Amino acid sequence: LLLLPLAAPWQDLNSASFDAHVGGRWHALVEFHAPWCEACKSFSPELEAAAAQLRKERKDLRVFRVDGEAEAELRRRFQILEAPGLLLLPAGKLSDAEAAIRFDGALDRGAVLEWARQTLQRWPKAAKAPTMRQSPPREKPAASLPTTASSSSTRPASSATPPLPTLPPLPPLPPSPPPNVE
């Protein structure tokens, strides 16, 4: 009997791989984290358990992580102001801040499950999950990242949850090139 290790419940993405995986044929749960973030580290087991449960319930859901510190452009694009940040993005839509549904609940499995189930219930089932023969090749993550997880945006402060650190300010965007007028 050969025992294989369980695959991580998420795949790490970066700016180069994000659009190839998010907004296509699967709904996406995306966590923005920071390696130094203590709230991200303590939330990781809760998010991992919630993600595993959601994947059992919805075969059309994929779970991804983004290192928000290393991927400032993705942070800016999705208006992630603090770590952890958690988004749901629907299948078949452009992956941008307007399409994203932001999590702003407590950093625990129950709150994530309730939020994700309510959101996914409003969305149609995505493309039929591929069989083993139809599976696309898995892309290797660009870099090995520490195992953490996260949630997002504005959460009510609670005595059990320490205040969340904010990520460093984003650098300004470069000016847009002048329009090409002939």
C-alpha positions as a printed NumPy array, in Angstrom:
array([[  0.   ,   0.   ,   0.   ],
       [  1.515,   3.303,  -1.114],
       [  0.578,   6.337,   0.961],
       [  0.882,   9.694,  -0.759],
       [  0.998,  12.987,   1.131],
       [ -2.163,  15.046,   0.964],
       [ -1.926,  17.965,  -1.409],
       [ -2.041,  21.437,   0.104],
       [ -5.587,  22.81 ,   0.052],
       [ -4.365,  25.821,  -1.9  ],
       [ -1.983,  26.762,  -4.663],
       [  0.381,  29.703,  -4.318],
       [  0.021,  32.334,  -7.046],
       [  1.984,  35.382,  -8.115],
       [  1.408,  38.176, -10.63 ],
       [  2.57 ,  35.973, -13.513],
       [  0.253,  33.048, -12.687],
       [ -2.787,  34.772, -11.15 ],
       [ -4.909,  35.418, -14.252],
       [ -4.249,  31.938, -15.635],
       [ -5.914,  30.427, -12.544],
       [ -8.487,  32.963, -11.322],
       [-11.553,  34.083, -13.27 ],
       [-11.567,  31.11 , -15.643],
       [-13.64 ,  27.962, -15.326],
       [-13.54 ,  27.735, -11.497],
       [-14.789,  29.904,  -8.668],
       [-11.777,  31.025,  -6.627],
       [-11.157,  31.597,  -2.94 ],
       [ -8.037,  33.772,  -2.718],
       [ -6.14 ,  34.547,   0.451],
       [ -3.674,  37.431,   0.622],
       [ -1.187,  36.914,   3.435],
       [  2.144,  38.281,   4.62 ],
       [  4.952,  36.022,   5.874],
       [  5.493,  38.188,   8.963],
       [  1.788,  38.423,   9.862],
       [  0.978,  36.723,  13.183],
       [ -2.79 ,  36.936,  12.529],
       [ -2.219,  35.129,   9.206],
       [ -0.264,  32.381,  10.946],
       [ -2.87 ,  31.86 ,  13.67 ],
       [ -5.732,  31.919,  11.111],
       [ -4.014,  29.403,   8.818],
       [ -5.403,  26.203,  10.427],
       [ -8.914,  27.694,  10.493],
       [ -8.759,  28.67 ,   6.83 ],
       [ -7.216,  25.347,   5.828],
       [-10.075,  23.457,   7.515],
       [-12.704,  25.743,   5.962],
       [-11.096,  25.418,   2.508],
       [-11.032,  21.611,   2.741],
       [-14.727,  21.546,   3.72 ],
       [-15.702,  23.962,   0.946],
       [-13.79 ,  21.908,  -1.654],
       [-15.756,  18.817,  -0.578],
       [-19.029,  20.715,  -0.959],
       [-18.185,  22.583,  -4.161],
       [-16.083,  20.748,  -6.735],
       [-16.088,  23.97 ,  -8.794],
       [-14.049,  25.899,  -6.208],
       [-10.274,  26.324,  -6.208],
       [ -8.283,  27.827,  -3.339],
       [ -5.272,  30.078,  -3.872],
       [ -2.829,  32.128,  -1.807],
       [ -0.904,  35.27 ,  -2.671],
       [  2.022,  36.684,  -0.724],
       [  0.698,  40.227,  -0.401],
       [  4.074,  41.587,   0.598],
       [  5.82 ,  40.245,  -2.511],
       [  2.896,  40.952,  -4.864],
       [  2.177,  44.652,  -4.368],
       [  0.55 ,  44.964,  -7.797],
       [ -2.022,  42.264,  -6.988],
       [ -2.62 ,  43.879,  -3.598],
       [ -3.291,  47.188,  -5.317],
       [ -5.485,  45.602,  -7.986],
       [ -7.736,  43.993,  -5.362],
       [ -7.491,  46.856,  -2.863],
       [ -6.061,  44.659,  -0.109],
       [ -5.118,  47.021,   2.704],
       [ -4.316,  44.561,   5.476],
       [ -3.341,  40.994,   6.083],
       [ -4.966,  38.581,   6.089],
       [ -7.262,  39.348,   3.156],
       [ -9.77 ,  36.846,   1.772],
       [-11.735,  37.145,  -1.481],
       [-14.149,  35.008,  -3.479],
       [-14.101,  35.511,  -7.237],
       [-16.674,  34.015,  -9.609],
       [-15.827,  31.765, -12.528],
       [-15.984,  33.244, -16.001],
       [-15.549,  36.874, -14.935],
       [-12.606,  39.212, -15.156],
       [-10.724,  38.902, -11.913],
       [-10.744,  42.408, -10.488],
       [-11.82 ,  44.214,  -7.334],
       [-15.37 ,  44.775,  -8.655],
       [-15.987,  41.051,  -9.161],
       [-14.454,  40.09 ,  -5.809],
       [-16.576,  39.428,  -2.728],
       [-14.57 ,  40.462,   0.339],
       [-14.577,  38.586,   3.644],
       [-14.864,  40.85 ,   6.678],
       [-15.847,  38.404,   9.395],
       [-14.12 ,  36.831,  12.369],
       [-10.944,  34.898,  11.706],
       [-12.438,  31.46 ,  12.298],
       [-13.597,  28.47 ,  10.293],
       [-17.308,  28.966,  11.027],
       [-17.364,  32.559,   9.83 ],
       [-15.462,  31.698,   6.638],
       [-17.766,  28.744,   5.908],
       [-20.922,  30.809,   6.431],
       [-19.65 ,  33.669,   4.228],
       [-18.395,  31.38 ,   1.452],
       [-21.517,  29.185,   1.422],
       [-23.823,  32.217,   1.228],
       [-21.776,  33.703,  -1.604],
       [-21.347,  30.466,  -3.564],
       [-25.063,  29.686,  -3.211],
       [-25.841,  32.809,  -5.279],
       [-23.452,  31.742,  -8.065],
       [-24.23 ,  29.076, -10.652],
       [-22.157,  25.923, -10.641],
       [-18.993,  26.479, -12.646],
       [-17.746,  24.208, -15.441],
       [-17.907,  20.486, -14.815],
       [-14.845,  19.343, -12.919],
       [-12.411,  17.538, -15.253],
       [-11.807,  13.832, -14.922],
       [ -8.297,  12.572, -14.278],
       [ -7.654,  12.302, -18.035],
       [ -8.907,  15.839, -18.673],
       [ -6.99 ,  17.533, -15.884],
       [ -4.721,  20.341, -17.059],
       [ -1.077,  20.036, -16.029],
       [ -0.415,  21.528, -12.607],
       [  1.787,  24.567, -12.601],
       [  4.529,  24.63 , -10.008],
       [  4.377,  27.631,  -7.67 ],
       [  6.9  ,  30.328,  -8.524],
       [  8.442,  30.183,  -5.075],
       [  7.999,  28.093,  -2.011],
       [  6.028,  30.07 ,   0.543],
       [  5.469,  29.391,   4.228],
       [  2.141,  27.791,   5.118],
       [ -0.175,  30.526,   6.346],
       [ -3.715,  31.593,   5.623],
       [ -5.846,  34.655,   5.938],
       [ -9.002,  36.704,   5.723],
       [ -9.525,  40.338,   4.882],
       [-10.633,  43.877,   5.054],
       [-12.548,  45.442,   7.874],
       [-13.307,  43.208,  10.815],
       [-14.893,  44.195,  14.073],
       [-12.338,  44.165,  16.845],
       [-12.808,  41.432,  19.415],
       [-11.026,  40.727,  22.635],
       [-10.   ,  37.252,  21.385],
       [ -8.451,  38.523,  18.158],
       [ -5.335,  40.698,  18.334],
       [ -5.311,  43.823,  16.175],
       [ -4.269,  43.076,  12.619],
       [ -1.076,  44.594,  11.268],
       [ -1.409,  46.66 ,   8.149],
       [  0.782,  46.088,   5.134],
       [  3.24 ,  48.809,   4.163],
       [  1.799,  51.539,   1.921],
       [  1.627,  50.726,  -1.746],
       [  4.006,  52.594,  -4.052],
       [  2.293,  55.07 ,  -6.4  ],
       [  1.286,  53.837,  -9.84 ],
       [  3.396,  55.112, -12.75 ],
       [  1.696,  57.824, -14.811],
       [ -0.418,  56.604, -17.731],
       [  1.114,  57.126, -21.171],
       [ -0.569,  59.87 , -23.235],
       [ -3.258,  58.573, -25.627],
       [ -2.147,  57.823, -29.159],
       [ -3.943,  60.441, -31.274],
       [ -3.535,  60.491, -35.028]])
